[in-house]
Amino acid sequence: MPRNLRNDNIVLTSAIHMFMKFGDIRLAESLFQSIKKKDVYTFGVLMNGYNMNGLSMKCFQILEEMIGENVSPNEIIWSIVIGACSQVRMLSRSQHTIDHIPSEILNKKSIQNSLIRMWVRM
């Protein structure tokens, strides 16, 4: 990758998405780790990639890392995490996740629909 693009979060986030779509998780993770200032989109594309590749448990680790770096999860991130809960089908993990969703996000229709889909799959 050309030097001038190595610090461009938009390009790096797009590359992570591409590698996840191709199933090259190792390279996607390597790119993710190389990003100095991660944002909600960077975290989201990695988490979504884990869901696409059957590694949904890793989404919970990334969520913790995200919060640890003071990046606030938005509605899309919570939807991705609910999707991860749906795939891992762990009741305790799902309930723990729901308990941490802020009420202003929990009241959104898209989140409520995601939760309904999650509980149906349990």
C-alpha positions as CSV (number, residue, x, y, z in Angstrom):
1,M,0.0,0.0,0.0
2,P,1.4,3.4,-0.9
3,R,2.8,5.4,2.1
4,N,0.3,8.3,1.6
5,L,-2.6,5.9,2.2
6,R,-1.3,4.2,5.3
7,N,-2.7,6.8,7.6
8,D,-6.0,7.3,5.8
9,N,-8.7,5.8,8.0
10,I,-11.2,5.7,5.2
11,V,-8.9,3.7,2.9
12,L,-7.8,1.4,5.8
13,T,-11.3,0.7,6.9
14,S,-12.4,-0.1,3.3
15,A,-9.4,-2.4,3.0
16,I,-10.4,-4.2,6.3
17,H,-13.9,-4.6,4.9
18,M,-12.5,-6.1,1.6
19,F,-10.2,-8.5,3.4
20,M,-13.0,-9.7,5.7
21,K,-15.3,-10.2,2.7
22,F,-12.5,-12.4,1.2
23,G,-12.1,-14.2,4.5
24,D,-8.6,-13.0,5.1
25,I,-9.1,-12.3,8.7
26,R,-5.4,-12.2,9.7
27,L,-4.7,-9.4,7.2
28,A,-7.8,-7.5,8.2
29,E,-6.8,-7.7,11.9
30,S,-3.3,-6.6,11.0
31,L,-4.6,-3.6,9.2
32,F,-6.9,-2.8,12.1
33,Q,-4.0,-3.0,14.6
34,S,-2.0,-0.6,12.5
35,I,-4.6,2.2,12.7
36,K,-3.5,4.6,15.4
37,K,-6.8,6.5,15.9
38,K,-9.6,4.1,15.5
39,D,-13.2,5.4,15.1
40,V,-16.6,3.8,15.3
41,Y,-16.6,2.9,11.7
42,T,-13.2,1.1,12.0
43,F,-14.5,-0.9,14.9
44,G,-17.8,-1.6,13.2
45,V,-16.3,-3.0,10.0
46,L,-14.0,-5.4,12.0
47,M,-16.9,-6.6,14.1
48,N,-19.2,-7.0,11.1
49,G,-16.4,-9.0,9.4
50,Y,-16.2,-11.3,12.4
51,N,-19.9,-11.9,12.2
52,M,-19.6,-12.6,8.4
53,N,-16.8,-15.2,9.0
54,G,-18.5,-17.1,11.9
55,L,-16.2,-15.5,14.6
56,S,-19.0,-13.6,16.4
57,M,-17.4,-14.2,19.9
58,K,-14.6,-11.8,18.9
59,C,-17.2,-9.0,18.5
60,F,-17.6,-8.9,22.3
61,Q,-13.8,-8.4,22.7
62,I,-13.7,-5.7,20.1
63,L,-16.7,-4.0,21.8
64,E,-14.7,-3.9,25.1
65,E,-11.7,-2.6,23.3
66,M,-13.8,0.1,21.7
67,I,-15.2,1.2,25.0
68,G,-11.8,1.1,26.6
69,E,-10.5,3.5,23.9
70,N,-13.4,5.9,24.7
71,V,-15.2,5.3,21.4
72,S,-19.0,5.3,22.1
73,P,-20.9,2.5,20.3
74,N,-23.7,3.9,18.2
75,E,-26.9,2.2,17.0
76,I,-25.1,0.4,14.2
77,I,-22.5,-1.1,16.5
78,W,-25.2,-2.3,18.9
79,S,-27.0,-3.8,16.0
80,I,-23.8,-5.7,15.0
81,V,-23.3,-6.9,18.6
82,I,-27.0,-8.1,18.8
83,G,-26.3,-10.0,15.5
84,A,-23.3,-11.6,17.2
85,C,-25.5,-12.6,20.2
86,S,-27.9,-14.1,17.7
87,Q,-25.1,-16.2,16.2
88,V,-23.5,-17.4,19.4
89,R,-26.9,-18.2,21.0
90,M,-25.7,-17.7,24.6
91,L,-28.5,-16.5,26.7
92,S,-26.3,-15.0,29.5
93,R,-24.1,-13.1,26.9
94,S,-27.2,-11.8,25.2
95,Q,-28.8,-10.6,28.4
96,H,-25.5,-9.0,29.5
97,T,-25.3,-7.2,26.2
98,I,-28.9,-5.9,26.4
99,D,-28.3,-4.6,29.9
100,H,-25.5,-2.4,28.6
101,I,-27.3,-0.8,25.6
102,P,-28.2,2.8,26.5
103,S,-32.0,3.4,26.8
104,E,-31.9,6.1,24.0
105,I,-30.6,3.4,21.6
106,L,-32.6,0.6,23.1
107,N,-35.8,2.6,22.2
108,K,-34.9,2.7,18.5
109,K,-37.1,0.6,16.2
110,S,-34.1,-0.9,14.3
111,I,-32.6,-2.1,17.6
112,Q,-35.9,-3.5,18.8
113,N,-36.3,-5.4,15.6
114,S,-32.8,-6.8,15.9
115,L,-33.6,-7.9,19.4
116,I,-36.8,-9.6,18.3
117,R,-34.8,-11.5,15.6
118,M,-32.1,-12.4,18.2
119,W,-34.7,-13.8,20.7
120,V,-36.5,-15.8,18.0
121,R,-33.2,-17.5,17.1
122,M,-32.4,-18.4,20.7
